[in-house]
C-alpha cells in the first residue's frame, strides 16, 4: 500500500506530464482504470460487493 506522502507527491508534481495515476482507494500505481479512478484489485472488490453502479459480473 502506498504511503500518503507518495500519493500527495503525485498530485503536486512540478511537471504535469510526469504525474503517475494512482488508485484513489489504496494508492496502487499499476493496473489503474481511469474511468473508475481505481486499480484492478479495488475495482474487483467493489464490483463484487455491488458498490459500483452499472457494473455487473458477466456470465454467458
Secondary structure, DSSP 4 states (H G I P E B T S, - for coil): ---HHHHHHHHT-SSGGG-----TTT---SSEETTTTEEHHHHHHHHHHT-STT------
